């Protein structure tokens, strides 16, 4: 699958799934624009992409900050003139028994995982409505899927990811008249630092690179039938 001349925004691109997606999409020919809170991680990803002959721009910022999201989309539009694909990979997790949950910690998780996805989706919608095409892919989680085993201490994370899946569903409805495709992927255990923090007892059944392959398929025309879907990946080994 070729991403030649496609402009792709990827959040959470400094590590984990976001990093793997950035490297893969760049290899496939995309112009990638990356956001992460950690400049050093971003620099490492950009260096790896450029050394392989790819093209990448990077911006340090927080998806929960509206001004940072505005800067990200403004930089992309000023540089390339359009935005084809947005991958919302930025997320954090906090492990805390619900009775002990501090409001600040709850807000931090919800703000990054749900508010951040909302802000990026809204900015993407505004650009994609003007150009009458685009693809948005949100990373949810089996933690936000009804009926799947849950683990103590992840209340904020579970609620945030359930919200991401619900947001995806309605955006697919609103995006259809404008040729905007929106879908979500809800993986289980992926080999990331977040997994080791949230559920160290789980053995990952998928690497970030394997999940990135799925994101590439969904972003390509091959994935056009999945708009509105929340694709559940039971990846526990």
N, C-alpha and C positions, 0 to 999 in steps of 0.2 A: 504494500500500500504506500502510495506517495503522498507526502504533504507538501510538495513543491509549491512555494509561493504562498502557503497558508501562514497566517499570523495567529499564533497561539499564546494566550496568557495562561500561566501556571502559577498558582499560589502554593505556599508551603514547599517551594522548590529547592530548599537548601538541603533536604535530607529525605530519606524514606521514599514513599511513593511519588511525591512531587519531584524529587531529584531524578528518580528512574524515568519518569515520564518526560522530563526536560531533555535528558540524554537521548531517549528513544525518538521523540518527535523531531529533535534537531537532526539526528541521523537520517530520518525519513525525509528531510528537506525543508522542514518548517522553520520560520523565523520565530524564535521563542522569546517571550518577555516574562521574566521571572520575578517573583516577589517572595521574600522571606524576611524574618525579623533579624537574622544574623548575617551581617555583611560578609564575614569570613567564609561561611558556608556557601553563600551565593558566588563569591569570587572563585571558589574552587570549582563549582559547577560550570561557570562561564568559561574558565580556563580549559576545562576538559572538553567542552563543546568546541571552542575556537581552535584548539590544537588538533581536533579531528576534522577541521574544515567547515564546521557549522557556524551558525549565526545566533547570537544571544545578546539580549539586553537584560540588565538586572537592576532592581530597585529594592533597597532595604525599607521595610515598612510592616505595618500591622493591619491585617484585614479587618480588625474590629474598629479601626480609626477611619472615619469617612473620608477625611482629607488625604490619607494615604492611598485609599482605593481610587479616589479621584485623580491623584497624581499618576497612579499606575496606568489608568485608562487614557489619560491625557498624553502621557509619554508614548504610549502605543499608537494612538491615533496620529499624533504629530509626526511620528517616525515613519509609519507605514500607510496611514490613510484609511485603514480598515481593520477589523477584528473578526476573524473567522471562527475561532474556537476558544472557549474558556474552560479550564480545568480547575475546579475548586478542591484543592487537596489540603489546604491549611487546616490544622486541627491540633488541639491539645487534650490531655486527659488528666483527671485528678481522681485519686482514690481516697475516699473519705466516707466513713459510716454516715448515713443520712442524718442521724440525730446530732452528730458533731459537725455537720456541714456549715462552714462559715459563709455568710452571704457573699463576701468578696470572692471566695473561691468558686461558688456557684456562678456568679456573674462572669468571672473570667472564662470559664468553660463555655457558657452560653454565648458570650460575646464573640469569642473566636470562632466557634464551630457553627453557630446558627446566624448570629448577626453578621459575621464576616461573609458567610455564604450569601445572605440576603443582599449585602452591599455590593458584592461582586456581580451577583445575578442582575441586580437592578441596573448597574452601570453597563453590563453586557447587553441587557434588553434595550436600553436607550440607543446604543450604537447599532445593534442588529436590526432594530425596527427601521432605522433610517436606511440601511442598506438592503433590507428585506431578505436576509439570510443569516444563519449562524448556528453554532452548536454549543451547548452548555452541558458539561458533565460534572455532577456533584458526587463527592465521596461521602456516602453515609456509612452504615455499619450494621452487621447482624445484631449489635447491641441495641439498635433502634427498631428492630423487627419484632412484631408481636409473636409470641409463642416460642421464640428461640431462647435457649438457656441464658439466664442473666447471672452476673457475678456481683457479690456485695461490694459496696463502695463506689459504684459507677453511676449513681443516680443522675448527676448532672450530664455526664457524657451520653448516657442512654437517651435522656430527654432531648439533648441537642441533636443527636443523630436521627431520632424519630422526626424531629422538626425539619431536618434537611430533606428527608424522604417525602414528607408531606408538601413542602415547598416545591420540590421538583415536580410533583404530580400536577399541581395547579399551574405552574409555569409552562408545562407542556401544552396545557389547554389554551392559555393566553398567547403562547408563542406560535401556535399552528397557523393562524391567519397571516403571520409575517414570515413564514418559512424558517422559524427558529425551532430547532430540535433541542429538547431538554430530557436528560435521563440521569439516573443515579445508579451507583454501584455500591452494594453493601457487602463488603468482604468480611470473612471471619478472621482467623488468625493469620496475619501477614508478618513476616520477619522484619520488624521495625523496633526502634527504641520504644515507641509507644506501647507496643505489645508487651515488652518486658516490664514496663512500668505498670500497665493496667492489669495484666494477668500473667505473671511470670511462670505460672504452672502450666500454661498452654504451650503446646508445641506447634510452631507455625507450619502450615501446609502450603504456603504460597510465598514467593519472594516478591519484593517490590517490582522487580523487572517483569515477572509474570503478570502482575496486575497492570503494569504499564502497557503490556501487549494488548490486553483487553480494552484499555482506554483508547489505544490507537485504532482498534477495530471499530469501536463505537463512534469515534470522531470522523472516521472515513465514511464515504457514502454507503459502504457495506452495512453500517449500523443504523441506517435511516429508519428501519422498522421498529427500533427500540425506544422511540420518543415516548415519554410518559412512563417508562418502565423503571422499576427499582430492581436491579438485577442482584439477586442474593447468591453469594458465593460461599458455600460451606467448605472452608479451607482448612479446618483443623485436621492435623495429620493423624 
